[in-house]
Structure formats: structure tokens, C-alpha cells
């Protein structure tokens, strides 16, 4: 689920859920598509420079570089977030 323009309450709930699962919220764009499949959270994250930690920027697309990522789902998302969940 991607929440294009989350309300402040939705943004806070998403950030709390990601943090509870050990995911750095500063590495996840708000437009990330979240899903829980087979005990893993699947989402989009920014790619960072290994030396500086800065988010990489693609001058061709004029946007931050992103990639898909996954992490163990230790805390299930609140039903109010409407994040698709499949498997145990």
C-alpha cells in the first residue's frame, strides 16, 4: 500500500510501525509500497552513499535513487494502515 498524501496520523502510525520493526524511517520514502509476505515487510528505501550516508540522487531522473528492500516483520501493521498481508 502506498499512501500518496498521508495524514499526519497515518504518517505517525507508519513511522511507529516501521520503527517497531527495526526499519530506519529516514530511509523510507513516504510513497513506499508496503506489503507483508511470509513474515517479511517489503518496501522501498533510499540508496545511500556508503561513505557519507547521504541519499544518492540521479540527475537523469532528478530524483532520489531507490531500491526494493525487505525486513522481518516483528510487529504486524495496524488494520487501519490497510497494508496487504499474506502468509504467516
Buried (B, 14 or more C-beta within 10 A) or exposed (E): EEBEEBEEEBBEBBBEBBEEBEBEEEBBBBEBBBBBEEEBBBBBBBBBEEEEEEBEBEEEEEEEEBEEBBBEBEBBBEEEBEBEBEEE
